[in-house]
Amino acid sequence: MPLPALSESHSAATNIVTLGATADQGGTRTTTLQIGGAKTLPFMDGDGDCGHNVLVAMDVLDAPPDNWPADLVEPYAGVLDDPAAWAKKCVDEYGADLICLKLDGIDPDGANRSTEQTEETVKAVLGAVGCPLVIWGCGIDARDNEVLPMVSGAAKGERCLIGCAKQENYTRLAASCIADGHNLICLAPLDINIAKQVNTLVTEMELPADRIVMYQTTGALGYGIEYAYSIQERQRLAALGGDKMMMMPVICDAGYEAWRAKEARTPEAEAPEWGSETERGVTWEATTAITLIHSGCDIIRMRHPRAVTAVKKALEGLQG
Amino acid sequence: MIAVGERINGMFSDVRKAIQASDPAPIIDLAQRQTECGAKFLDINVGTAAEDQKAAMRWLVETVQGACKTPLSIDSQKLSVVKAGLEVADGRSLLINSVSGDSDKLDKYIPLAIEHDAALVALTMNVDGVPQNVETRLEIALNIVSKAMEHGLDLPKVFIDPIVLPVTCDQKQIKFLCEVISQTKILSDPAPSTIVGLSNVSQGTSQRHLINRIALVMLQAYGLDAAIIDVLDTDIMDAAITADMLLDKMIYSDSYLKAARM
């Protein structure tokens, strides 16, 4: 007796967001990319259209990192103090679909780089690569509110993805994205209700819903990743059920999270039973990324080139 | 819950006057206000306002289509009037409202719904009238489901209406409508959708708004998918949205009442 095919169809889909703008669209990108458009749970292509492919954004820091383990520093030897060269290397040699310029350097307790220096860095990275750019603040609201609107202006028309808007701090960044034609990342602290709330607040400011990307603060493998997985799966199901304030595509951060886990960083000398840290760190990042991708993620932020290679290979099998 | 806005109906005096005077302003205003209030369909019913009901239906449909993008519910008991509305529809989603559960009627309306890619409201009544018990209403609902399957209309596009009567006529009926709705949802997989014309429940009472919204929430808890209601009544819309949230049909957020209307 033939088994009946089990499939689920959904009437709604996640929003399609366009990243980057070419010269005829008012920017200088050589390529634009789209995310979203999924009418199914991730990779369930038997049920319907899975939408646009998952993209890998590789992290580039605006100031040299002071706490990266040697295995993560090694692939970027010689470019860690030159974000433009670093970005170019990620695109040309490591296969990044887009660059996430992480502005840790504007942290007053860190490198404390000025707004002007940061604007120059953004322009230099835009000049070095043709792919779309994600620009991500340092996470300190007061400093991000000073710098991100200026950076947004410096990249006006490039249709970058800028983050992060939060429930208690969204107006300045949302207004800048509206004025300068960028997309916006809305952050929620592992909380689906707050995610919907931030999306609603920003939409009320008249930023079109198809210019918003959701971000749930993520845990790495071994650090509560199950919560992020469940929330993001539920977000996708709500979107497919027609909830307009849950239809935004999703960005996840695997690189930062994985590489701060002790399992990724601890040298073999300190934990011989864990084996070589060279393999361990890459595996931790790749496994974190692939897990999050399965929960419903459109852009995955990553750091180590070999982890990127592993994830891209997995994605080839999943989405062709 | 799918809220179908009930106000563009010739039974209301402002709409009747607008139809008779061919004055589009009140119709445009009602279409836009109901849309802003969260209507997912706008019911269009000529009522008894015009001698030429077909011409009036065409005029109403065209006027509303010029005012908003909201899907339409073409409401008439006469097939020719329904067809007049469908003829001028501009490709947006449609609901045909309504047909009785008699097989000969279903054989005409279901192919029409398929032809226009429309959903169809089918009433659990037949030539013998509105049944006064759960079993006969379910029997008619099953006949509607069978006919839809026979013709090939997707079951979620079949909206079974178990018929709400005024509470002053029969006070037991909301209780048994809850039963009819929950059993209708297990007649097939995928299940047919369910709908009620709600405001009838409070006809002739002194507490119309309160009775309407409590009845709606009760029916939602038993699986009601859609209701033809006064979407301009903020309290009933808030109640319906809150019931959906509590039934886990939408994600909570502090602005969930606003988000549901976006």
Interface residues (C-beta under 8 A of the other chain):
Chain A: I192 N193 I194 A195 K196 Q197 N199 T200 L201 T203 E204 R234 Q235 A238 G241 D243 K244 M245 M246
Chain B: K249 M250 I251 Y252 S253 D254 S255 Y256 K258 A259 M262
